[in-house]
Amino acid sequence: MVLKSKSGDAANGQTFFVSKEKILDDRDVISAQMIERDDTFSVNLKLTENGKEKFAKLTKETIGKRLAILLNGKLYSAPVVRTEITGGELEISYFAFTTKAEAKELIAAFGKTSDEEHR
């Protein structure tokens, strides 16, 4: 599957083979917060206990591989998993978002908005 970037271009010309299985969805997220640092934006997700377990299992099984972060069929990020992530919190870094609106779009997709924005 060739994924498209947010702008509609091919994702840096790379082809990503993506499982159609959705690992996490809005039921696995307790909260989502936008973090703004030096005019860059990231999203911090806090997972439910079930989401934490699923994400830990996923990251353990995919060390050294890319993990696609998709929203409405568009690729936001595909970081390489370096280690098992067991803490139940993750940050989708500023590389994924070029505007505040894009970060807010991802937060809204989880339906767990936070009124507080962190700087």
C-alpha positions in Angstrom: 0.0 0.0 0.0 1.4 3.4 -0.9 0.4 5.8 1.8 -0.1 9.5 1.2 1.3 12.3 3.4 -1.1 14.9 4.9 -0.4 17.1 1.9 -1.5 14.3 -0.5 2.0 13.6 -1.8 3.5 10.1 -1.6 5.0 9.7 1.9 8.5 10.7 1.0 8.3 8.4 -1.9 8.3 5.4 0.4 6.0 2.4 0.2 4.6 1.2 3.5 2.9 -2.2 3.9 0.3 -1.7 6.5 -1.9 -4.1 8.3 -5.6 -3.3 8.0 -6.0 -4.3 11.7 -6.5 -1.3 13.9 -4.5 -1.8 17.1 -5.7 1.3 19.1 -8.8 3.4 18.7 -10.6 6.0 20.7 -11.7 3.4 23.3 -8.1 2.9 24.2 -7.3 6.6 24.9 -8.1 8.3 28.2 -6.8 11.7 27.2 -5.1 13.5 24.3 -3.2 16.8 24.8 -1.5 19.1 22.4 2.0 20.2 23.4 3.4 23.4 21.9 7.2 24.0 22.0 8.9 26.7 20.0 6.2 26.8 17.4 6.2 23.0 17.0 3.3 20.8 18.0 3.1 17.3 19.3 0.3 15.2 20.8 0.5 13.3 24.1 -1.8 10.3 24.5 -2.6 8.6 27.8 -3.9 5.1 27.3 -6.4 3.0 29.2 -5.1 -0.1 31.0 -6.3 -2.2 28.0 -4.7 0.2 25.6 -1.5 0.2 27.6 -1.3 -3.6 27.4 -2.1 -3.7 23.6 0.5 -1.0 22.9 3.2 -2.7 25.0 2.6 -5.9 23.2 2.6 -4.2 19.8 5.8 -2.3 20.5 7.5 -5.4 21.9 6.6 -7.4 18.7 7.7 -4.6 16.3 11.1 -3.5 17.7 13.2 -2.3 14.7 10.1 -1.9 12.5 8.1 1.1 11.6 4.8 1.8 13.3 2.3 3.7 11.0 0.2 6.4 12.7 -2.8 7.0 10.4 -5.8 9.3 10.5 -8.4 9.1 7.8 -6.0 7.2 5.5 -3.3 9.8 5.7 0.1 9.0 7.2 1.1 11.3 10.1 4.2 9.5 11.2 5.9 6.2 10.9 8.6 6.0 13.5 10.9 3.1 14.0 10.0 1.3 17.3 13.3 1.3 19.3 12.0 -0.4 22.5 8.9 -1.8 24.1 6.7 1.0 25.4 5.0 -0.1 28.6 4.1 3.2 30.4 0.8 3.8 28.8 1.7 7.2 27.5 3.1 8.2 24.2 4.0 11.4 22.4 3.5 11.8 18.6 6.2 14.3 17.9 6.3 17.5 16.2 7.6 15.9 13.0 4.1 14.7 12.4 2.4 18.1 12.5 3.2 21.3 10.6 0.3 23.3 12.1 -1.6 23.5 15.4 -4.8 22.6 13.4 -3.2 19.3 12.4 -2.4 18.4 16.0 -5.9 19.3 17.1 -7.3 17.2 14.2 -5.6 14.1 15.6 -6.8 14.9 19.2 -10.4 15.3 17.9 -10.2 12.0 16.1 -9.7 10.3 19.5 -12.7 12.2 20.9 -10.7 12.8 24.1 -9.9 16.5 24.0 -8.1 18.3 26.7 -8.9 21.9 27.4 -5.4 22.4 28.6 -2.6 23.0 26.2 1.0 22.6 27.5 3.9 24.7 26.5 
